[in-house]
Amino acid sequence: MNIAVLLGGLSPERNISYLSGRAAVTALRERGHSVVAIDPARGANGAVSDEELKAATANEVTAEELASFSPLRLMECITSAQFDNIDLVFILLHGQYGEDGYVQSLLDLRGIPYTGSTMLASAAAMDKGLSKMLFQVAGIPTPYWVSVTPEQADDADLLNEVIKEINGPMVIKPNDQGSTVGMTILQRVSEEDLATAVRLAGQFTTSILIERYIPGRELTVAVLGNEALPIIEIEPKEGYYDYANKYTKGKTEYHCPADLSEEVRDHVQNLAVAAHHILGCRAYSRIDFRLTEDNIPYCLEVNTIPGFTETSLVPMAARAAGIEFAELCEEIIRLSE
């Protein structure tokens, strides 16, 4: 099969996407496929060499680098001759313009099959506020939240009203980003600190989620097809699970399968599958939870294109279920048909 692995892209997660794409390219070639890596940020000349893949790092992307990219390149890329003989696109673009339905819609218009969720499910999952409304409809517990705009960082009355409503520690994050980009956790909340956090999140989005912080354990559940894989508990050695703790080796411990009672395990896995389905996800996803001391799980979000290096969480959970990385890639292709 002729496969194009889409990686890089135009979001703050582009370097992580390179690492995910590199792992998939290697695995798919081992399975006998003809594979090309393509970075849509480059437009019609998006092919990425093996040397460039080898040199990829998890370094954060600078604002200047992001500003140099144009969404027009995405359209130029997908409509170019690079895809004339492609049988399938394996999408590993994280974040905006990759995980939010844009590239899926372009591939739909061109008639090229692709892995993972459809345009509609991708857009719904990327919109955290919309996802949380759908979770509520499905009876899936999710932390209380309000939405604001970047401009409302200067509205002191509004921010003080939010502080009263949340009534405790809170998480402030862009409504449509991943990898904790632009996120702040406030344990003690003042109007000034909240305004600063809103301004930070507003650098990455036009819609900001302010969510009640749920103390407890951090869990994530990969769903493959209609089945939940073993639960992973995420335990940063210090602080919270931010960009550095996610992508710096040794800063976080992972427990897979998580040490949970059978009852709690089954409940969290069932909620993960329900969240996957209520958003209409296809093939695979990863669902993040907080678990309180009373073993009450709260669903935070669904990731339709989660990290996909060989040491990322979805491959880790698959390996615990007896599915090796290359086999996981093939299964995602099969489930995306």
C-alpha positions in Angstrom: 0.0 0.0 0.0 1.2 3.5 -0.8 0.9 5.5 2.4 1.5 9.2 3.2 2.2 9.9 6.8 1.2 13.5 7.6 3.3 15.1 10.3 4.6 18.4 11.5 1.9 20.9 10.5 1.0 24.4 11.8 0.3 23.9 15.5 2.6 24.4 18.6 2.7 20.6 18.6 4.5 20.3 15.3 7.8 18.9 16.7 6.0 16.2 18.7 4.1 15.4 15.5 7.5 14.8 13.8 8.4 12.2 16.4 5.0 10.5 16.1 5.3 10.5 12.3 8.9 9.1 12.4 7.8 6.1 14.5 4.9 5.4 12.2 7.0 5.7 9.0 9.5 3.2 10.4 6.8 0.7 11.6 4.8 0.8 8.3 7.9 0.3 6.2 8.8 -2.7 8.3 5.3 -4.1 7.4 6.1 -3.8 3.7 4.3 -0.6 2.8 5.7 2.2 0.6 5.7 5.2 2.9 6.4 8.9 2.4 6.5 11.5 5.2 4.8 14.8 4.3 4.7 18.1 6.3 1.8 20.2 5.0 3.4 23.3 6.5 5.6 23.1 3.4 2.8 23.2 0.9 3.2 21.5 -2.4 6.8 20.5 -1.6 6.0 18.8 1.7 8.1 15.6 1.4 10.3 15.1 4.5 13.6 13.2 4.1 14.7 10.4 6.4 17.6 12.6 7.5 15.2 15.2 8.7 13.1 12.7 10.5 16.1 11.4 12.3 17.0 14.9 13.4 13.6 15.6 14.9 13.4 16.7 18.6 10.7 17.5 21.1 11.8 21.1 21.5 9.0 23.6 21.8 8.2 25.5 18.7 8.9 29.2 18.9 6.2 31.8 18.2 8.3 33.2 15.3 8.5 29.8 13.6 4.7 29.3 13.9 4.1 32.8 12.5 6.1 31.8 9.4 3.5 29.2 8.4 0.3 29.8 6.5 -2.9 27.7 6.5 -2.9 28.1 2.7 0.0 25.7 2.6 -2.2 23.0 4.0 -4.6 23.4 1.1 -1.7 23.5 -1.4 -0.3 20.4 0.1 -3.4 18.2 0.0 -4.4 19.3 -3.5 -0.9 18.8 -4.9 0.5 15.9 -7.1 2.2 14.5 -3.9 -1.1 12.6 -3.3 -1.8 11.4 -6.8 -0.8 7.8 -6.1 -1.5 7.6 -2.4 -3.8 4.8 -1.2 -4.1 6.0 2.4 -3.1 9.0 4.6 -1.9 8.2 8.1 -2.7 11.4 9.9 -0.3 12.2 12.8 -0.8 16.0 12.9 -1.4 17.1 16.5 -3.4 20.1 17.4 -4.8 22.9 15.2 -5.1 22.3 11.4 -4.6 18.6 11.9 -6.6 17.2 14.8 -9.6 19.6 14.4 -11.1 18.4 11.2 -9.5 20.8 8.6 -7.2 18.3 7.0 -9.8 15.6 7.2 -12.3 17.7 5.2 -9.7 18.4 2.5 -8.9 14.7 2.2 -12.7 14.0 2.1 -13.0 16.4 -0.8 -10.1 14.8 -2.6 -11.5 11.3 -2.0 -8.4 10.0 -0.2 -9.0 7.6 2.7 -7.3 8.5 6.0 -6.8 7.1 9.5 -8.7 8.1 12.6 -11.8 10.1 13.2 -13.8 11.9 10.5 -14.0 15.7 10.1 -17.1 16.1 12.3 -15.8 13.9 15.2 -12.4 15.5 15.0 -13.9 19.0 15.2 -16.1 18.0 18.1 -13.3 16.5 20.1 -11.0 19.4 19.5 -13.6 21.8 20.9 -13.3 21.1 24.6 -16.4 23.0 25.5 -18.5 21.3 23.0 -17.1 17.9 24.1 -18.0 18.6 27.7 -21.6 19.5 26.7 -21.8 16.1 24.9 -20.3 14.3 27.9 -23.1 15.8 30.0 -25.7 14.6 27.6 -24.2 11.1 27.8 -24.1 11.1 31.6 -20.2 11.2 31.6 -19.0 13.3 34.6 -16.8 16.2 33.6 -15.5 19.2 35.7 -17.7 22.3 35.9 -16.4 25.0 33.5 -17.1 28.4 31.9 -15.8 29.8 28.6 -14.3 33.3 28.1 -12.6 35.2 25.3 -9.1 36.7 25.4 -10.5 40.2 25.5 -12.4 39.4 28.8 -9.0 39.2 30.6 -9.6 42.9 31.2 -13.1 42.5 32.6 -12.5 42.4 36.3 -16.2 42.0 37.2 -16.5 39.0 35.0 -13.3 37.4 36.3 -14.5 37.9 39.9 -17.8 36.3 39.0 -15.9 33.3 37.5 -13.9 33.0 40.7 -17.1 32.8 42.7 -18.6 30.3 40.4 -15.6 27.9 40.3 -15.1 28.5 44.0 -11.6 26.8 44.3 -8.6 25.8 42.3 -9.0 26.0 38.5 -7.4 25.1 35.2 -7.3 27.7 32.4 -6.5 26.5 29.0 -7.1 27.1 25.3 -10.4 25.5 24.1 -8.8 24.0 21.0 -5.1 23.1 21.7 -3.3 20.0 23.1 -0.1 19.1 25.0 -1.0 21.6 27.8 -0.1 24.4 25.4 -1.1 27.7 27.0 -2.4 26.0 30.2 -2.3 27.3 33.7 -3.3 25.7 37.0 -4.2 28.1 39.8 -4.4 26.6 43.3 -5.0 30.0 44.9 -7.0 32.3 42.6 -6.8 36.0 42.5 -8.4 38.3 39.8 -4.9 39.3 38.7 -3.6 35.8 38.4 -6.7 34.7 36.5 -6.3 37.6 34.1 -2.7 36.6 33.4 -3.7 33.0 32.8 -6.5 34.1 30.4 -4.0 36.3 28.5 -1.6 33.3 28.2 -4.2 31.0 26.9 -5.5 33.7 24.6 -2.1 33.7 22.7 -3.2 30.3 21.2 -6.9 30.6 20.7 -10.0 32.8 20.5 -11.9 30.7 23.1 -10.6 29.9 26.6 -11.9 27.2 29.0 -11.8 27.9 32.7 -12.4 24.5 34.5 -12.7 23.5 38.1 -9.5 21.7 39.1 -10.1 18.1 40.3 -7.5 16.9 42.8 -6.6 13.3 42.6 -5.0 10.8 40.2 -4.3 11.4 36.5 -5.6 8.5 34.3 -5.7 8.0 30.6 -7.5 5.4 28.6 -6.8 4.4 25.0 -9.8 3.1 23.0 -9.1 0.9 20.0 -12.1 0.1 17.9 -14.8 -0.5 20.5 -12.5 -1.7 23.2 -10.7 0.1 26.0 -7.1 -0.8 26.5 -5.4 -1.1 29.9 -5.6 2.2 31.9 -2.5 4.2 32.5 -1.8 6.3 35.6 0.3 9.3 35.0 2.5 10.5 37.9 4.8 13.5 37.3 7.7 13.5 39.7 7.0 17.2 40.4 4.4 19.7 39.4 1.7 18.7 37.0 1.7 16.9 33.6 2.8 19.9 31.5 4.8 20.0 28.3 8.2 19.5 29.9 6.9 16.5 32.1 5.3 15.0 29.0 8.3 15.1 26.7 11.3 15.1 29.0 12.5 11.6 29.7 12.5 10.6 33.4 10.2 13.5 34.6 7.1 11.3 34.8 6.3 7.8 35.9 3.7 5.7 34.1 1.8 2.8 35.7 0.3 0.5 33.1 -2.0 -1.1 34.0 -3.0 1.4 36.7 -3.4 0.0 40.3 -7.2 0.2 40.5 -9.9 -2.1 41.8 -11.8 -4.1 39.2 -14.9 -2.1 39.8 -13.2 1.3 39.3 -11.2 0.0 36.3 -14.3 -1.2 34.6 -16.2 2.0 35.3 -13.5 4.2 33.9 -13.0 2.1 30.8 -16.8 2.1 30.2 -16.8 5.9 30.5 -13.9 6.1 28.0 -15.7 4.0 25.4 -18.8 6.1 26.0 -16.9 9.4 25.5 -15.3 7.9 22.3 -18.7 7.1 20.9 -20.6 10.2 21.9 -18.2 12.2 19.9 -18.4 9.8 17.0 -14.7 8.9 17.0 -13.4 6.3 14.7 -10.6 3.7 15.0 -8.8 5.0 18.1 -8.6 7.8 20.6 -7.2 8.6 24.0 -9.4 9.8 26.8 -8.1 11.7 29.8 -9.5 11.5 33.3 -9.0 12.8 36.9 -9.9 10.3 39.6 -10.8 11.7 43.1 -9.9 10.2 46.4 -13.4 8.8 46.5 -12.8 7.0 43.2 -15.1 9.3 41.2 -13.7 9.8 37.6 -14.1 13.0 35.7 -13.6 13.1 32.0 -11.4 15.9 30.8 -11.1 15.5 27.0 -10.8 13.1 24.1 -7.7 13.2 21.9 -8.4 11.9 18.4 -4.7 12.0 17.3 -2.8 11.4 20.5 1.0 11.2 20.8 2.2 8.2 18.7 5.9 7.6 19.3 6.8 4.0 20.4 6.9 5.2 24.0 3.7 7.3 23.9 0.7 6.4 25.9 -1.5 4.8 23.3 1.3 2.4 22.2 2.1 1.8 25.8 -1.4 0.7 26.6 -1.5 -1.4 23.4 1.7 -3.1 24.4 0.2 -4.0 27.8 -2.7 -5.6 25.8 -0.2 -7.6 23.8 -0.3 -5.4 20.7 3.1 -4.3 19.4 3.6 -1.0 17.7 3.7 -2.0 14.1 0.6 -4.2 14.7 -1.1 -1.2 16.3 -0.5 0.8 13.1 -2.0 -1.9 10.9 -5.0 -2.2 13.2 -5.7 1.5 13.1 -5.6 1.3 9.3 -8.0 -1.6 9.3 -10.4 0.2 11.7 -10.4 3.3 9.6 -11.7 1.6 6.5 
